[in-house]
Amino acid sequence: MLEYQQQPSPWEKLSGTIPLTIQGAVVIKQTYLLFGLAVFSAMAGGYIGSTSETLARFFSTWVGWIAALLLLNIVPRVAIAVRHNHQLGVATLVLDGFVSGIALSPLLWIARLYAPSLIFAALVITACVFVGVTVYVLSAKRAFSAPRGLMAGLFFSIIGAVVLNSFLQIGVAGILIAVAIGALGVFTLVYATSGVLRSPGADSPIPGALMLFAGVFNVFVATLNILLRILNGGRR
């Protein structure tokens, strides 16, 4: 089992080290693998949403907005309810990722019309956050160190910002914004990972994967919104 601390503060979640037993290391690796499945499923749903005007129009209406809100709240609850049934739990987790991508249809459609490169930029930043922390977690054997997770994530975020500049010529200001967004994502993901590891009710990797996915999903949405606002501001 994992060693837990009672009611850790936010600072402890971002600065502490959590010892891992063999079972604990296996659980967190399974959590991240399932988290990866949800991310790739969301990318598939997002691609469909970004290329379908019908979906974009539907989710732009109040009926579509309510439908998206219900799906984004009900599907994760179902996944948690069936978490002890591995096959059904994983299938529901993948469905949650796919539905989340589809629900972004209006935002992705607008971004594709204004500048498809914005979607690429948001994906690069989010992917760097995901890869950086995931690489560290999968390589951790005896303990999860939040500071090391932060450093790994920030390192990959900086690389992502440099890659964006080479493709999109975003300039120094753009690089700083990209790094700042990446840093926010890294802090979110490391904080969530610490929460998963310290949770006394972690009897399945599925709830943790859902928590991590929610964090990365919010990072992507925030990144795309910020980039769209910057673009619109530059056009005024």
Short mmCIF file of the C-alpha atoms (twelve columns), coordinates in Angstrom:
data_MODEL
# 
_entry.id   MODEL 
# 
loop_
_atom_site.group_PDB 
_atom_site.id 
_atom_site.type_symbol 
_atom_site.label_atom_id 
_atom_site.label_alt_id 
_atom_site.label_comp_id 
_atom_site.label_asym_id 
_atom_site.label_seq_id 
_atom_site.Cartn_x 
_atom_site.Cartn_y 
_atom_site.Cartn_z 
_atom_site.pdbx_PDB_model_num 
ATOM 1   C CA . MET A 1   0.000   0.000  0.000   1 
ATOM 2   C CA . LEU A 2   0.986   3.646  -0.350  1 
ATOM 3   C CA . GLU A 3   2.048   5.711  2.631   1 
ATOM 4   C CA . TYR A 4   -0.392  8.574  3.100   1 
ATOM 5   C CA . GLN A 5   -0.241  11.868 4.914   1 
ATOM 6   C CA . GLN A 6   -3.358  13.156 6.584   1 
ATOM 7   C CA . GLN A 7   -4.863  16.283 5.007   1 
ATOM 8   C CA . PRO A 8   -1.720  17.587 3.285   1 
ATOM 9   C CA . SER A 9   -1.566  21.285 2.493   1 
ATOM 10  C CA . PRO A 10  -1.313  22.520 -1.127  1 
ATOM 11  C CA . TRP A 11  2.330   23.375 -0.453  1 
ATOM 12  C CA . GLU A 12  3.043   19.812 0.700   1 
ATOM 13  C CA . LYS A 13  1.476   18.448 -2.474  1 
ATOM 14  C CA . LEU A 14  3.833   20.565 -4.570  1 
ATOM 15  C CA . SER A 15  6.984   20.190 -2.483  1 
ATOM 16  C CA . GLY A 16  6.778   16.843 -0.730  1 
ATOM 17  C CA . THR A 17  8.047   13.351 -1.514  1 
ATOM 18  C CA . ILE A 18  5.756   10.338 -1.279  1 
ATOM 19  C CA . PRO A 19  7.341   6.899  -0.674  1 
ATOM 20  C CA . LEU A 20  6.102   4.129  -2.963  1 
ATOM 21  C CA . THR A 21  5.920   0.416  -2.298  1 
ATOM 22  C CA . ILE A 22  5.954   -1.996 -5.223  1 
ATOM 23  C CA . GLN A 23  2.165   -2.046 -5.251  1 
ATOM 24  C CA . GLY A 24  1.989   1.736  -5.040  1 
ATOM 25  C CA . ALA A 25  4.334   2.151  -8.001  1 
ATOM 26  C CA . VAL A 26  2.226   -0.272 -10.033 1 
ATOM 27  C CA . VAL A 27  -1.003  1.587  -9.205  1 
ATOM 28  C CA . ILE A 28  0.311   5.016  -10.183 1 
ATOM 29  C CA . LYS A 29  1.766   3.654  -13.435 1 
ATOM 30  C CA . GLN A 30  -1.571  2.034  -14.256 1 
ATOM 31  C CA . THR A 31  -3.246  5.343  -13.465 1 
ATOM 32  C CA . TYR A 32  -1.029  7.194  -15.921 1 
ATOM 33  C CA . LEU A 33  -1.481  4.585  -18.635 1 
ATOM 34  C CA . LEU A 34  -5.263  4.905  -18.346 1 
ATOM 35  C CA . PHE A 35  -4.840  8.675  -18.233 1 
ATOM 36  C CA . GLY A 36  -2.991  8.418  -21.551 1 
ATOM 37  C CA . LEU A 37  -5.863  6.418  -23.053 1 
ATOM 38  C CA . ALA A 38  -8.304  9.154  -22.050 1 
ATOM 39  C CA . VAL A 39  -6.046  11.836 -23.575 1 
ATOM 40  C CA . PHE A 40  -5.752  10.046 -26.932 1 
ATOM 41  C CA . SER A 41  -9.492  9.384  -26.935 1 
ATOM 42  C CA . ALA A 42  -10.105 13.101 -26.336 1 
ATOM 43  C CA . MET A 43  -7.824  13.932 -29.268 1 
ATOM 44  C CA . ALA A 44  -9.906  11.663 -31.510 1 
ATOM 45  C CA . GLY A 45  -13.125 13.290 -30.313 1 
ATOM 46  C CA . GLY A 46  -11.606 16.745 -30.693 1 
ATOM 47  C CA . TYR A 47  -10.551 16.020 -34.268 1 
ATOM 48  C CA . ILE A 48  -14.092 14.976 -35.166 1 
ATOM 49  C CA . GLY A 49  -15.479 18.040 -33.409 1 
ATOM 50  C CA . SER A 50  -13.090 20.434 -35.139 1 
ATOM 51  C CA . THR A 51  -14.105 19.160 -38.586 1 
ATOM 52  C CA . SER A 52  -17.863 18.893 -38.059 1 
ATOM 53  C CA . GLU A 53  -19.891 22.068 -38.465 1 
ATOM 54  C CA . THR A 54  -23.015 20.148 -37.422 1 
ATOM 55  C CA . LEU A 55  -21.522 19.262 -34.024 1 
ATOM 56  C CA . ALA A 56  -20.165 22.787 -33.590 1 
ATOM 57  C CA . ARG A 57  -23.585 24.306 -34.245 1 
ATOM 58  C CA . PHE A 58  -25.366 21.820 -31.998 1 
ATOM 59  C CA . PHE A 59  -23.092 22.324 -28.989 1 
ATOM 60  C CA . SER A 60  -23.334 26.090 -29.502 1 
ATOM 61  C CA . THR A 61  -27.082 25.966 -28.733 1 
ATOM 62  C CA . TRP A 62  -28.511 25.908 -25.232 1 
ATOM 63  C CA . VAL A 63  -29.712 22.325 -25.786 1 
ATOM 64  C CA . GLY A 64  -26.211 21.279 -26.841 1 
ATOM 65  C CA . TRP A 65  -24.676 23.155 -23.918 1 
ATOM 66  C CA . ILE A 66  -26.925 21.297 -21.457 1 
ATOM 67  C CA . ALA A 67  -26.209 17.983 -23.201 1 
ATOM 68  C CA . ALA A 68  -22.455 18.598 -22.964 1 
ATOM 69  C CA . LEU A 69  -22.747 19.589 -19.301 1 
ATOM 70  C CA . LEU A 70  -24.703 16.435 -18.484 1 
ATOM 71  C CA . LEU A 71  -22.326 14.157 -20.397 1 
ATOM 72  C CA . LEU A 72  -19.218 15.703 -18.825 1 
ATOM 73  C CA . ASN A 73  -20.653 15.102 -15.364 1 
ATOM 74  C CA . ILE A 74  -22.486 11.789 -15.798 1 
ATOM 75  C CA . VAL A 75  -19.872 9.770  -17.717 1 
ATOM 76  C CA . PRO A 76  -17.094 10.256 -15.100 1 
ATOM 77  C CA . ARG A 77  -19.529 9.280  -12.351 1 
ATOM 78  C CA . VAL A 78  -20.391 6.103  -14.243 1 
ATOM 79  C CA . ALA A 79  -16.687 5.350  -14.668 1 
ATOM 80  C CA . ILE A 80  -16.146 5.674  -10.910 1 
ATOM 81  C CA . ALA A 81  -19.215 3.532  -10.169 1 
ATOM 82  C CA . VAL A 82  -17.902 0.665  -12.341 1 
ATOM 83  C CA . ARG A 83  -14.225 1.105  -11.427 1 
ATOM 84  C CA . HIS A 84  -13.975 -2.423 -10.008 1 
ATOM 85  C CA . ASN A 85  -15.007 -3.874 -13.372 1 
ATOM 86  C CA . HIS A 86  -11.780 -3.289 -15.262 1 
ATOM 87  C CA . GLN A 87  -13.083 -3.707 -18.812 1 
ATOM 88  C CA . LEU A 88  -16.220 -1.629 -18.276 1 
ATOM 89  C CA . GLY A 89  -14.342 0.979  -16.251 1 
ATOM 90  C CA . VAL A 90  -11.665 1.459  -18.916 1 
ATOM 91  C CA . ALA A 91  -14.296 1.624  -21.664 1 
ATOM 92  C CA . THR A 92  -16.190 4.317  -19.772 1 
ATOM 93  C CA . LEU A 93  -12.960 6.230  -19.148 1 
ATOM 94  C CA . VAL A 94  -12.182 6.191  -22.876 1 
ATOM 95  C CA . LEU A 95  -15.755 7.303  -23.568 1 
ATOM 96  C CA . ASP A 96  -15.282 10.201 -21.161 1 
ATOM 97  C CA . GLY A 97  -12.222 11.342 -23.086 1 
ATOM 98  C CA . PHE A 98  -14.013 11.052 -26.417 1 
ATOM 99  C CA . VAL A 99  -17.089 12.927 -25.170 1 
ATOM 100 C CA . SER A 100 -14.884 15.661 -23.708 1 
ATOM 101 C CA . GLY A 101 -13.245 16.167 -27.104 1 
ATOM 102 C CA . ILE A 102 -16.608 16.246 -28.869 1 
ATOM 103 C CA . ALA A 103 -17.964 18.780 -26.355 1 
ATOM 104 C CA . LEU A 104 -15.224 21.207 -27.426 1 
ATOM 105 C CA . SER A 105 -16.613 21.292 -30.980 1 
ATOM 106 C CA . PRO A 106 -17.591 25.003 -30.953 1 
ATOM 107 C CA . LEU A 107 -14.229 26.160 -29.591 1 
ATOM 108 C CA . LEU A 108 -12.238 23.890 -31.907 1 
ATOM 109 C CA . TRP A 109 -14.338 24.854 -34.930 1 
ATOM 110 C CA . ILE A 110 -13.753 28.562 -34.307 1 
ATOM 111 C CA . ALA A 111 -10.033 27.986 -33.774 1 
ATOM 112 C CA . ARG A 112 -9.813  26.021 -37.023 1 
ATOM 113 C CA . LEU A 113 -11.536 28.843 -38.911 1 
ATOM 114 C CA . TYR A 114 -9.401  31.636 -37.420 1 
ATOM 115 C CA . ALA A 115 -6.050  29.871 -37.403 1 
ATOM 116 C CA . PRO A 116 -5.543  26.086 -37.364 1 
ATOM 117 C CA . SER A 117 -2.094  26.717 -35.923 1 
ATOM 118 C CA . LEU A 118 -3.732  27.663 -32.614 1 
ATOM 119 C CA . ILE A 119 -4.974  24.107 -32.167 1 
ATOM 120 C CA . PHE A 120 -1.481  22.839 -32.934 1 
ATOM 121 C CA . ALA A 121 0.004   25.266 -30.422 1 
ATOM 122 C CA . ALA A 122 -2.432  24.257 -27.670 1 
ATOM 123 C CA . LEU A 123 -1.779  20.578 -28.391 1 
ATOM 124 C CA . VAL A 124 1.997   21.047 -28.245 1 
ATOM 125 C CA . ILE A 125 1.891   22.823 -24.890 1 
ATOM 126 C CA . THR A 126 -0.555  20.315 -23.407 1 
ATOM 127 C CA . ALA A 127 1.417   17.367 -24.816 1 
ATOM 128 C CA . CYS A 128 4.646   18.686 -23.312 1 
ATOM 129 C CA . VAL A 129 3.025   18.950 -19.892 1 
ATOM 130 C CA . PHE A 130 1.625   15.434 -20.257 1 
ATOM 131 C CA . VAL A 131 4.859   13.868 -21.536 1 
ATOM 132 C CA . GLY A 132 7.134   15.628 -19.049 1 
ATOM 133 C CA . VAL A 133 5.283   14.560 -15.908 1 
ATOM 134 C CA . THR A 134 4.382   11.131 -17.308 1 
ATOM 135 C CA . VAL A 135 8.019   10.313 -18.130 1 
ATOM 136 C CA . TYR A 136 9.016   11.154 -14.573 1 
ATOM 137 C CA . VAL A 137 6.155   9.178  -13.001 1 
ATOM 138 C CA . LEU A 138 6.830   6.073  -15.109 1 
ATOM 139 C CA . SER A 139 10.522  6.233  -14.201 1 
ATOM 140 C CA . ALA A 140 9.920   6.690  -10.463 1 
ATOM 141 C CA . LYS A 141 10.572  3.522  -8.476  1 
ATOM 142 C CA . ARG A 142 10.855  4.226  -4.765  1 
ATOM 143 C CA . ALA A 143 9.217   7.613  -4.335  1 
ATOM 144 C CA . PHE A 144 7.331   10.354 -6.137  1 
ATOM 145 C CA . SER A 145 9.063   13.697 -5.652  1 
ATOM 146 C CA . ALA A 146 6.810   16.630 -6.507  1 
ATOM 147 C CA . PRO A 147 9.775   19.017 -7.098  1 
ATOM 148 C CA . ARG A 148 11.335  16.566 -9.560  1 
ATOM 149 C CA . GLY A 149 8.002   16.162 -11.302 1 
ATOM 150 C CA . LEU A 150 7.750   19.934 -11.575 1 
ATOM 151 C CA . MET A 151 11.262  20.216 -13.004 1 
ATOM 152 C CA . ALA A 152 10.619  17.481 -15.568 1 
ATOM 153 C CA . GLY A 153 7.354   19.082 -16.655 1 
ATOM 154 C CA . LEU A 154 8.850   22.577 -16.858 1 
ATOM 155 C CA . PHE A 155 11.811  21.278 -18.885 1 
ATOM 156 C CA . PHE A 156 9.497   19.744 -21.465 1 
ATOM 157 C CA . SER A 157 7.330   22.893 -21.462 1 
ATOM 158 C CA . ILE A 158 10.344  25.023 -22.372 1 
ATOM 159 C CA . ILE A 159 11.187  22.596 -25.172 1 
ATOM 160 C CA . GLY A 160 7.583   22.878 -26.369 1 
ATOM 161 C CA . ALA A 161 7.768   26.669 -26.421 1 
ATOM 162 C CA . VAL A 162 10.959  26.509 -28.503 1 
ATOM 163 C CA . VAL A 163 9.298   24.077 -30.913 1 
ATOM 164 C CA . LEU A 164 6.308   26.411 -31.246 1 
ATOM 165 C CA . ASN A 165 8.588   29.322 -32.033 1 
ATOM 166 C CA . SER A 166 10.395  27.350 -34.735 1 
ATOM 167 C CA . PHE A 167 7.107   26.499 -36.451 1 
ATOM 168 C CA . LEU A 168 4.932   29.533 -35.736 1 
ATOM 169 C CA . GLN A 169 7.484   32.303 -35.085 1 
ATOM 170 C CA . ILE A 170 5.657   33.377 -31.921 1 
ATOM 171 C CA . GLY A 171 8.530   35.591 -30.735 1 
ATOM 172 C CA . VAL A 172 9.876   36.191 -27.246 1 
ATOM 173 C CA . ALA A 173 6.499   37.260 -25.828 1 
ATOM 174 C CA . GLY A 174 4.848   34.183 -27.309 1 
ATOM 175 C CA . ILE A 175 7.525   31.919 -25.845 1 
ATOM 176 C CA . LEU A 176 7.056   33.453 -22.402 1 
ATOM 177 C CA . ILE A 177 3.276   33.019 -22.630 1 
ATOM 178 C CA . ALA A 178 3.676   29.410 -23.779 1 
ATOM 179 C CA . VAL A 179 6.085   28.647 -20.926 1 
ATOM 180 C CA . ALA A 180 3.736   30.298 -18.412 1 
ATOM 181 C CA . ILE A 181 0.793   28.236 -19.665 1 
ATOM 182 C CA . GLY A 182 2.926   25.097 -19.577 1 
ATOM 183 C CA . ALA A 183 4.057   25.872 -16.036 1 
ATOM 184 C CA . LEU A 184 0.452   26.247 -14.924 1 
ATOM 185 C CA . GLY A 185 -0.328  22.886 -16.484 1 
ATOM 186 C CA . VAL A 186 2.651   21.240 -14.803 1 
ATOM 187 C CA . PHE A 187 1.658   22.575 -11.384 1 
ATOM 188 C CA . THR A 188 -1.905  21.348 -11.974 1 
ATOM 189 C CA . LEU A 189 -0.798  17.860 -12.992 1 
ATOM 190 C CA . VAL A 190 1.779   17.422 -10.216 1 
ATOM 191 C CA . TYR A 191 -0.729  18.687 -7.653  1 
ATOM 192 C CA . ALA A 192 -3.328  16.204 -8.923  1 
ATOM 193 C CA . THR A 193 -0.783  13.363 -8.924  1 
ATOM 194 C CA . SER A 194 0.136   14.084 -5.302  1 
ATOM 195 C CA . GLY A 195 -3.562  14.063 -4.475  1 
ATOM 196 C CA . VAL A 196 -4.008  10.669 -6.129  1 
ATOM 197 C CA . LEU A 197 -1.028  9.175  -4.308  1 
ATOM 198 C CA . ARG A 198 -2.196  10.489 -0.939  1 
ATOM 199 C CA . SER A 199 -5.811  9.385  -1.375  1 
ATOM 200 C CA . PRO A 200 -6.702  6.691  1.177   1 
ATOM 201 C CA . GLY A 201 -9.511  5.431  -1.079  1 
ATOM 202 C CA . ALA A 202 -7.326  4.675  -4.096  1 
ATOM 203 C CA . ASP A 203 -8.646  1.137  -4.686  1 
ATOM 204 C CA . SER A 204 -8.599  1.536  -8.474  1 
ATOM 205 C CA . PRO A 205 -6.511  3.544  -10.981 1 
ATOM 206 C CA . ILE A 206 -9.639  4.800  -12.757 1 
ATOM 207 C CA . PRO A 207 -10.627 7.645  -10.357 1 
ATOM 208 C CA . GLY A 208 -7.038  8.917  -10.408 1 
ATOM 209 C CA . ALA A 209 -6.933  8.779  -14.204 1 
ATOM 210 C CA . LEU A 210 -10.165 10.775 -14.332 1 
ATOM 211 C CA . MET A 211 -8.709  13.399 -11.986 1 
ATOM 212 C CA . LEU A 212 -5.533  13.732 -14.051 1 
ATOM 213 C CA . PHE A 213 -7.475  13.905 -17.299 1 
ATOM 214 C CA . ALA A 214 -9.678  16.670 -15.933 1 
ATOM 215 C CA . GLY A 215 -6.553  18.680 -15.108 1 
ATOM 216 C CA . VAL A 216 -4.991  18.312 -18.568 1 
ATOM 217 C CA . PHE A 217 -8.351  18.912 -20.270 1 
ATOM 218 C CA . ASN A 218 -8.699  22.212 -18.409 1 
ATOM 219 C CA . VAL A 219 -5.138  23.167 -19.380 1 
ATOM 220 C CA . PHE A 220 -5.903  22.584 -23.062 1 
ATOM 221 C CA . VAL A 221 -9.156  24.549 -22.935 1 
ATOM 222 C CA . ALA A 222 -7.503  27.442 -21.074 1 
ATOM 223 C CA . THR A 223 -4.566  27.470 -23.507 1 
ATOM 224 C CA . LEU A 224 -6.794  27.564 -26.569 1 
ATOM 225 C CA . ASN A 225 -8.977  30.303 -25.068 1 
ATOM 226 C CA . ILE A 226 -5.938  32.437 -24.207 1 
ATOM 227 C CA . LEU A 227 -4.459  32.014 -27.680 1 
ATOM 228 C CA . LEU A 228 -7.792  32.924 -29.292 1 
ATOM 229 C CA . ARG A 229 -8.060  36.056 -27.141 1 
ATOM 230 C CA . ILE A 230 -4.513  37.057 -28.053 1 
ATOM 231 C CA . LEU A 231 -5.281  36.540 -31.734 1 
ATOM 232 C CA . ASN A 232 -8.490  38.559 -31.579 1 
ATOM 233 C CA . GLY A 233 -6.719  41.298 -29.672 1 
ATOM 234 C CA . GLY A 234 -4.065  41.473 -32.329 1 
ATOM 235 C CA . ARG A 235 -6.692  41.903 -35.033 1 
ATOM 236 C CA . ARG A 236 -8.349  44.910 -33.507 1 
# 
